[in-house]
């Protein structure tokens, strides 16, 4: 069973050609005080049609490396 990893996030940048930067937020709990804080991971994704714009909510999927930093590709745009 080969299940691909998918993440949902918000597009932070769409400046470069066929590339978007997606911010995926997650929560991390403090070891001592047990308080949860929000963290943001920036993932570089491939957008072949240049259809995603800043602020869009998107689904990205892990794939084979496309370039040095691009290892994700755009699956669909949830909300514009």
C-alpha positions as CSV (number, residue, x, y, z in Angstrom):
1,X,0.0,0.0,0.0
2,X,1.7,3.2,-1.2
3,X,-0.2,6.1,0.4
4,X,1.1,9.6,-0.5
5,X,1.5,12.2,2.3
6,X,-0.8,15.2,1.9
7,X,-0.9,18.5,3.7
8,X,-3.2,21.5,3.7
9,X,-1.9,25.0,4.0
10,X,-2.0,28.6,2.8
11,X,0.0,30.0,-0.1
12,X,2.5,32.5,1.3
13,X,4.4,33.3,-1.9
14,X,3.8,32.8,-5.7
15,X,6.6,35.1,-7.1
16,X,8.7,32.4,-8.8
17,X,7.6,30.7,-12.0
18,X,5.7,27.4,-11.5
19,X,6.6,27.4,-7.8
20,X,4.6,28.3,-4.6
21,X,5.6,28.4,-1.0
22,X,2.9,26.9,1.3
23,X,2.7,27.5,5.0
24,X,1.5,24.5,7.0
25,X,0.7,25.2,10.6
26,X,0.9,22.7,13.4
27,X,0.9,22.8,17.2
28,X,3.7,22.0,19.6
29,X,3.3,21.4,23.3
30,X,5.8,22.8,25.8
31,X,7.5,19.9,27.6
32,X,7.5,21.6,31.0
33,X,4.3,23.8,31.0
34,X,2.2,21.7,28.6
35,X,1.1,24.9,26.8
36,X,0.5,24.5,23.0
37,X,2.0,27.0,20.6
38,X,1.4,27.3,16.9
39,X,4.3,26.6,14.5
40,X,4.6,27.3,10.8
41,X,6.5,25.1,8.3
42,X,7.2,26.6,4.9
43,X,7.1,24.0,2.1
44,X,8.1,24.6,-1.6
45,X,5.6,23.1,-4.0
46,X,5.4,22.7,-7.8
47,X,2.5,24.5,-9.5
48,X,2.7,23.7,-13.2
49,X,-0.1,26.0,-14.4
50,X,0.6,29.0,-12.0
51,X,-3.0,28.9,-10.8
52,X,-2.5,29.4,-7.0
53,X,-2.3,32.9,-5.7
54,X,-1.3,34.4,-2.3
55,X,-3.8,33.6,0.4
56,X,-5.4,30.5,-1.3
57,X,-5.9,27.4,0.8
58,X,-4.4,24.4,-1.0
59,X,-3.7,20.7,-0.8
60,X,-0.1,19.6,-1.6
61,X,1.2,16.1,-2.0
62,X,4.7,14.7,-1.4
63,X,6.4,13.5,-4.6
64,X,9.8,12.7,-6.0
65,X,12.3,15.7,-5.9
66,X,11.6,18.2,-8.7
67,X,14.6,20.4,-7.8
68,X,16.9,21.0,-4.8
69,X,14.2,22.3,-2.5
70,X,10.9,21.3,-4.3
71,X,9.6,18.0,-3.1
72,X,5.9,18.7,-3.0
73,X,3.3,19.3,-5.8
74,X,0.0,21.1,-5.9
75,X,-3.1,18.8,-5.9
76,X,-6.0,21.2,-5.7
77,X,-7.0,24.6,-4.6
78,X,-9.6,24.4,-1.8
79,X,-10.5,28.1,-1.4
80,X,-9.5,31.2,-3.3
